[in-house]
Structures are given as structure tokens and as C-alpha cells.
Amino acid sequence: MDGTTIIRSVGDVIGARAVTTVFQPIVRLDSWRRHRPEVVGYEALSRGPAGTPWESPLELFGAAAAAGRLAELDWVCRAAAYRAAIDAGFPLGLTLFVNAEPAALGVPCPLDLAPTILDAQLRLRVVVEMTERAIAADPAALIAAAEACRGSGWGVALDDVGAEPASLSVMPFVHPDVVKVDRHLTQRPDGAYAARVVNAIVAYAERSGAAVLAEGIETREHVAAALGMGATLGQGWLPGRPGPLPPDVAGRSATLPVPFVAPPAGTGTRTPYEIVSARRPTAEATKRMLMPLSRYLEEKALDAVEPPILLGCFQEARFLTPATARRYATAARTAALVGALGTQLPSEPVPGVRGAAIAGDDPLRGEWNVVVVGPHFAGALVARDLADDGPDPDRRFTYALTYERDLVLEAARALLHWIVPT
């Protein structure tokens, strides 16, 4: 933006690409004990034009969303961050953290920004930050966005973990390389809720090899608290406030770069039954025999202390019975996400439940699935209809039951691809 540009609306900000970027350092916490903390990367933070109503990022993004131009602004901000970093000589030895709306990553890049995006893919080591909010609004987009980032050779971070209990169940679906602990937990680490969050984060990091980054570090006490909860990285006013990149950034390099973990297994177009039955033995049973197994899993989803994700595939809308609908409605009051799939299901078949209508010839039409994923618990019942005639309770299915977390997650990711945005 030059000095002659007149900004009268958020549309003018976006059209003129009139955003700037400041950078906040991210440091290794264990290096604090020996010397000045080692910088391993920087988070890029966007600002609107100074002196305008859109200078604050909250106002800027809120106005863009209201104007229907959130995705374009998201691209503009990321491109501005990449260009500022490249122009400063940002080295591959450091990691650049940028924020992104998952839905925006599914929108084509504006043509004028494409050269900068390509340049960044070649010259920068990037971690893209996302929040758990997207899992409820558009779960398929969140998973696709994470896959797209990894396809570009970049890492993924889940931001503000612990701000809401639901974020703990979202973690394994995003499969982040970096888990960013919400600032309020860093600054107030005591209490039962903080303990639940820390245990869930440690469990995920132990399984995946992800790094834990504590936000909101403003005092030495916060450093100690962050180390105590298993964080290896930190960010906040104590290590450094947002500002321009240092003049010598081009010559810097982290001794231990931010790790990138192995990506989760892709599901392709396979159904939950196809995924699980390929690795677990199957048996035959009637619907009457399988109902207690289904109810057990659905009741596990009623945990309000550690809210899980519950996904059910009912074949047809008529099989979502009033009793089952009540269980799903109860779970939806606290769960991170409750989804129901079947032919002729509306977008909200039960209050708070995300519905997805499947076609009559869809492979899911022949499956009955119940999948539950929480911070620690994971279970899946997957069954294929043998197309019997006769009374509904006597219909036969081949089925498999699994509590292997990685396998359950793979089945859950497959179902999430059928759920469309709200």
C-alpha cells in the first residue's frame, strides 16, 4: 500500500493488500536455564492499516467475515507474512508459524499472491496454525487443510488447546506437529481442569512425538509451569513481544528445529467397515445382539468431563430411533462434535447433531457404524448389513469391534469426510 491509497472499508484493506506483519519469537524452554533462551522460530501476526478501525486483527477478521471475504483476507495475510520473512532473509534453520482458517485453504489462491506462496514453499520452513473451532463448522475442511499443508512439506499446529474442553478430542484428527497450550493454562496451571488438559496433551505428544508449546509466558514462574506440564517450547512477552524481525535473522539457526511428526494414515474412499475389517477379524451377529455394544459406545460419548467426538452411521433415517436420538442429543450438549449419517437425514436430525444425508447407492448405505474418540478413550463398532428380510432386530451383520486408537481414528476420519460444512 502506498501513501495515496484511501481506506474506507475492510474491502479497501483487502483489495489494496494493506496488511502488515509483526513477528513474535518462539523459544526453547530448556535453554532458559543455561543462557539467553534460544529462538527456534517466529509466529507471524497480521495487523490492519494503522489508525483505521481494522488495525486490530480481531476487528479486521470480523469485518472480513461479515463481508464474505474471510478466505481472501486469510490468503492476503499469509502472503504478506511470507513476503516479509523472505525479504528479511528468514533462514530454513528457523520455523515460521502462520495462522490460517482451514476453509480458506480450500479456496484457490488469488492470482496476484500465487508467486509469493510458491516462493514460500521453496524458501521457508512453515508451521500452519489452526484452531479447534473448525471441527464443528467444517470437519472435512479441517482434515483436508492439514493434509494440504503436509503436502506442501509444512507442519501443522493446533492453537489454543485447553481453551475449550472440546479441543482435546480434536487433537488427534488434526494430528498436529505442535500443540499450543492456551495462555490461561500456562498462567494458571493449578486445578482439576488444568490437570485433565495436561494429561491429554502429554498422552498425545507421547503417542505422536509432537512438540508442546506454552503460550502466554510473561514471568519466570510461567516458564517453570510450562516446563512442568511437559512443554519444550514457549512464547509470550517474556521471551519477546511482537515486532519486526531482528536484522541478523538470516544468520540464525536452531540447534534443535521444531519437529515434524509422521502424518496419519490416509483413508482414501474406504468406509469404516472396510478400514477396520482389513485389520481385525469379523464375526456374524444379529442387530439384537449388537445393540448393547452400540449403546455402550454411545454412552461413553456422554462424558461431560472429557467431551469426545461421536459419529454414527445409521444406514437410513428410520434407524435413528427416538431412544438413540435422545442419547445423541444429550451427548451433543457437551461433546466436541456429534454426527449422524444416513439416507434422507436432514442437516440437524437431532438438536445439536450434525446430519449428513448419504445417497442410496453410497457404500455407507450398507453399514452401521458407531465411533467414539475422546482424549483417552477410543472405540468403534463397524458392521455390514447382510441384507436379510424379516424383523429388524433379527437382521444379520458381519461386524468388528476395536479399541485400537489409531484404527478407530482412521475410521472416524473416513466418516468425517461425509459431513459437509454448516
URDAKA-V96726 format. One record per residue. N is the residue number from 1. RES is the residue in one small letter. SS is DSSP state (H for helix, E for strand, - for the rest). PHI is phi in whole degrees, 0 to 359 (* if undefined). D_FIRST is the distance of its C-alpha to the first C-alpha in whole Angstrom. Layout:
# URDAKA-V96726
[[N/RES/SS/PHI/D_FIRST] [N/RES/SS/PHI/D_FIRST]]
This chain:
# URDAKA-V96726
[[1/m/-/*/0] [2/d/-/260/4] [3/g/-/291/7] [4/t/-/268/8] [5/t/-/289/6] [6/i/-/256/9] [7/i/-/252/10] [8/r/-/244/14] [9/s/-/206/14] [10/v/H/295/14] [11/g/H/297/14] [12/d/H/294/11] [13/v/H/300/9] [14/i/H/291/11] [15/g/H/297/10] [16/a/-/274/6] [17/r/-/54/7] [18/a/-/269/5] [19/v/-/243/8] [20/t/E/238/10] [21/t/E/232/13] [22/v/E/244/16] [23/f/E/232/20] [24/q/E/246/23] [25/p/E/290/26] [26/i/E/242/29] [27/v/E/237/32] [28/r/E/280/36] [29/l/-/288/38] [30/d/H/291/41] [31/s/H/284/40] [32/w/H/294/40] [33/r/H/287/44] [34/r/-/254/44] [35/h/-/198/41] [36/r/-/304/37] [37/p/-/302/36] [38/e/-/279/34] [39/v/E/278/31] [40/v/E/251/31] [41/g/E/180/27] [42/y/E/220/24] [43/e/E/264/23] [44/a/E/274/19] [45/l/E/238/18] [46/s/E/269/15] [47/r/E/225/13] [48/g/-/277/11] [49/p/-/300/9] [50/a/-/300/12] [51/g/-/82/14] [52/t/-/251/14] [53/p/-/296/17] [54/w/-/251/15] [55/e/-/296/14] [56/s/-/290/17] [57/p/H/298/18] [58/l/H/297/21] [59/e/H/293/19] [60/l/H/298/16] [61/f/H/287/19] [62/g/H/297/21] [63/a/H/293/19] [64/a/H/295/18] [65/a/H/296/22] [66/a/H/296/23] [67/a/-/273/21] [68/g/-/74/22] [69/r/-/233/19] [70/l/H/297/20] [71/a/H/297/20] [72/e/H/296/17] [73/l/H/299/15] [74/d/H/300/17] [75/w/H/298/16] [76/v/H/300/13] [77/c/H/293/14] [78/r/H/293/16] [79/a/H/296/14] [80/a/H/296/12] [81/a/H/295/15] [82/y/H/298/16] [83/r/H/295/14] [84/a/H/297/14] [85/a/H/293/18] [86/i/H/297/18] [87/d/H/296/16] [88/a/-/276/19] [89/g/-/80/22] [90/f/-/306/22] [91/p/-/273/26] [92/l/-/291/28] [93/g/-/286/31] [94/l/-/243/28] [95/t/E/249/27] [96/l/E/260/24] [97/f/E/264/24] [98/v/E/231/21] [99/n/E/269/22] [100/a/-/211/22] [101/e/-/273/24] [102/p/H/307/27] [103/a/H/297/27] [104/a/H/293/23] [105/l/H/291/24] [106/g/-/269/27] [107/v/-/260/24] [108/p/-/304/23] [109/c/-/292/20] [110/p/-/305/17] [111/l/H/301/18] [112/d/H/289/14] [113/l/H/264/14] [114/a/H/303/18] [115/p/H/300/18] [116/t/H/292/16] [117/i/H/298/19] [118/l/H/296/22] [119/d/H/301/21] [120/a/H/295/21] [121/q/H/298/24] [122/l/H/272/26] [123/r/H/240/24] [124/l/-/233/24] [125/r/-/259/27] [126/v/E/241/25] [127/v/E/241/27] [128/v/E/265/26] [129/e/E/267/26] [130/m/E/228/28] [131/t/E/249/30] [132/e/-/287/33] [133/r/-/303/32] [134/a/H/290/31] [135/i/H/294/35] [136/a/H/280/36] [137/a/H/286/34] [138/d/H/203/34] [139/p/H/299/36] [140/a/H/296/36] [141/a/H/294/32] [142/l/H/297/32] [143/i/H/293/35] [144/a/H/296/33] [145/a/H/295/30] [146/a/H/297/32] [147/e/H/295/33] [148/a/H/295/30] [149/c/H/297/29] [150/r/H/292/32] [151/g/H/295/32] [152/s/-/272/29] [153/g/-/83/31] [154/w/-/256/29] [155/g/E/267/30] [156/v/E/228/30] [157/a/E/239/31] [158/l/E/257/32] [159/d/E/267/30] [160/d/E/58/32] [161/v/E/294/35] [162/g/-/101/38] [163/a/-/298/36] [164/e/-/230/38] [165/p/-/304/41] [166/a/-/297/40] [167/s/H/297/38] [168/l/H/291/41] [169/s/H/280/42] [170/v/H/286/39] [171/m/H/314/38] [172/p/H/293/41] [173/f/H/284/39] [174/v/H/287/36] [175/h/-/53/38] [176/p/-/290/35] [177/d/-/282/35] [178/v/E/228/34] [179/v/E/256/35] [180/k/E/262/33] [181/v/E/283/35] [182/d/-/303/34] [183/r/H/303/34] [184/h/H/294/36] [185/l/H/286/39] [186/t/H/298/38] [187/q/H/273/39] [188/r/-/224/42] [189/p/-/277/43] [190/d/-/273/47] [191/g/-/107/48] [192/a/H/294/49] [193/y/H/296/46] [194/a/H/301/44] [195/a/H/296/47] [196/r/H/296/47] [197/v/H/296/43] [198/v/H/298/44] [199/n/H/298/47] [200/a/H/294/45] [201/i/H/294/42] [202/v/H/298/45] [203/a/H/298/47] [204/y/H/294/44] [205/a/H/298/42] [206/e/H/294/46] [207/r/H/288/46] [208/s/H/258/43] [209/g/-/85/42] [210/a/-/291/39] [211/a/E/272/37] [212/v/E/250/37] [213/l/E/242/34] [214/a/E/267/35] [215/e/-/269/32] [216/g/-/77/32] [217/i/-/280/34] [218/e/-/237/34] [219/t/-/221/38] [220/r/H/297/40] [221/e/H/296/42] [222/h/H/294/39] [223/v/H/299/39] [224/a/H/297/43] [225/a/H/296/43] [226/a/H/297/40] [227/l/H/298/43] [228/g/H/294/45] [229/m/-/267/44] [230/g/-/92/43] [231/a/-/286/40] [232/t/-/250/39] [233/l/E/236/35] [234/g/E/215/33] [235/q/-/207/30] [236/g/-/161/30] [237/w/-/292/29] [238/l/-/294/32] [239/p/-/290/31] [240/g/-/161/28] [241/r/-/276/25] [242/p/-/300/21] [243/g/E/184/19] [244/p/-/290/18] [245/l/-/294/20] [246/p/-/295/23] [247/p/-/301/23] [248/d/-/262/26] [249/v/H/301/25] [250/a/H/298/25] [251/g/H/265/29] [252/r/-/267/30] [253/s/-/202/32] [254/a/-/279/34] [255/t/-/290/37] [256/l/-/233/38] [257/p/-/298/34] [258/v/-/302/34] [259/p/-/285/36] [260/f/-/250/36] [261/v/-/269/39] [262/a/-/293/40] [263/p/-/290/39] [264/p/-/290/41] [265/a/-/294/44] [266/g/-/283/42] [267/t/-/262/44] [268/g/-/59/44] [269/t/-/253/45] [270/r/-/288/48] [271/t/-/270/50] [272/p/H/304/51] [273/y/H/296/54] [274/e/H/297/54] [275/i/H/292/52] [276/v/H/285/54] [277/s/H/293/57] [278/a/-/289/56] [279/r/-/234/57] [280/r/-/226/59] [281/p/-/294/63] [282/t/-/249/63] [283/a/E/223/66] [284/e/E/247/67] [285/a/E/203/68] [286/t/E/277/68] [287/k/H/300/65] [288/r/H/302/68] [289/m/H/285/68] [290/l/H/275/64] [291/m/H/303/63] [292/p/H/298/64] [293/l/H/294/61] [294/s/H/297/59] [295/r/H/296/59] [296/y/H/301/59] [297/l/H/295/56] [298/e/H/297/55] [299/e/H/289/56] [300/k/H/296/54] [301/a/-/281/51] [302/l/-/273/52] [303/d/-/292/51] [304/a/-/277/49] [305/v/-/282/49] [306/e/-/236/47] [307/p/-/300/46] [308/p/-/264/46] [309/i/E/251/45] [310/l/E/239/48] [311/l/E/231/47] [312/g/E/232/50] [313/c/E/246/51] [314/f/E/253/54] [315/q/E/69/55] [316/e/E/229/55] [317/a/H/301/54] [318/r/H/293/58] [319/f/H/275/58] [320/l/-/277/56] [321/t/-/287/59] [322/p/H/304/59] [323/a/H/294/60] [324/t/H/294/57] [325/a/H/301/54] [326/r/H/295/55] [327/r/H/296/55] [328/y/H/293/51] [329/a/H/295/50] [330/t/H/295/52] [331/a/H/298/50] [332/a/H/295/46] [333/r/-/292/47] [334/t/-/233/46] [335/a/-/292/45] [336/a/-/297/41] [337/l/E/197/42] [338/v/E/235/45] [339/g/E/233/45] [340/a/E/227/48] [341/l/E/237/48] [342/g/E/173/51] [343/t/E/294/52] [344/q/-/64/51] [345/l/-/278/49] [346/p/-/285/47] [347/s/-/292/43] [348/e/-/221/45] [349/p/-/292/49] [350/v/-/222/49] [351/p/-/308/47] [352/g/-/87/44] [353/v/-/257/45] [354/r/E/280/43] [355/g/E/261/45] [356/a/E/219/44] [357/a/E/277/47] [358/i/-/251/48] [359/a/-/288/50] [360/g/-/297/53] [361/d/-/260/53] [362/d/-/290/51] [363/p/H/305/52] [364/l/H/293/51] [365/r/H/302/54] [366/g/H/263/57] [367/e/E/239/56] [368/w/E/242/56] [369/n/E/230/54] [370/v/E/228/53] [371/v/E/231/50] [372/v/E/232/50] [373/v/E/228/47] [374/g/-/240/47] [375/p/-/302/46] [376/h/-/235/49] [377/f/-/269/51] [378/a/E/210/51] [379/g/E/207/53] [380/a/E/214/54] [381/l/E/252/56] [382/v/E/237/56] [383/a/E/218/59] [384/r/E/244/59] [385/d/E/292/61] [386/l/-/270/65] [387/a/-/62/65] [388/d/-/284/68] [389/d/-/268/70] [390/g/-/105/72] [391/p/-/300/71] [392/d/H/303/67] [393/p/H/297/68] [394/d/H/264/70] [395/r/-/298/67] [396/r/E/262/67] [397/f/E/226/64] [398/t/E/267/63] [399/y/E/215/61] [400/a/E/220/60] [401/l/E/236/59] [402/t/E/221/57] [403/y/-/237/55] [404/e/-/287/54] [405/r/H/303/50] [406/d/H/298/48] [407/l/H/289/50] [408/v/H/298/50] [409/l/H/298/46] [410/e/H/297/46] [411/a/H/294/48] [412/a/H/294/45] [413/r/H/300/42] [414/a/H/298/44] [415/l/H/293/45] [416/l/H/298/41] [417/h/-/294/40] [418/w/-/274/42] [419/i/-/271/40] [420/v/-/270/38] [421/p/-/298/35] [422/t/-/283/35]]
